[in-house]
Amino acid sequence: MQKNILILIMIIAIVTIGYRWTQIESTKLAPVGLVISLKRLSVLFAVIIGAKLFKEENYFRKVIATSLIVAGALLIYED
């Protein structure tokens, strides 16, 4: 069991490094407001995946609240 957790932590670390690197590179190619708006989408995915992973019963409110955060970030990036 301990080995499985270590492998999972290493996978998460590699994915996180890749995520951060692509975020930095994307600010060179696109407006920062758009990049930050897309970054906020990761919060929504984290809530959904966390709810499934930890088998939370009533996570619908969290999804709604997170969706409002994402909507606010998108409003900031208004053309």
Residue pairs with C-beta under 8 A, 6 or more apart in sequence:
19 42
23 35
23 39
26 35
26 38
27 35
31 77
33 76
33 77
34 77
36 73
36 76
36 77
37 70
37 73
37 74
37 76
37 77
40 69
40 70
40 73
41 70
43 66
43 69
43 70
44 63
44 66
44 67
44 69
44 70
47 59
47 62
47 63
47 66
48 59
48 63
50 56
51 59
51 62
51 63
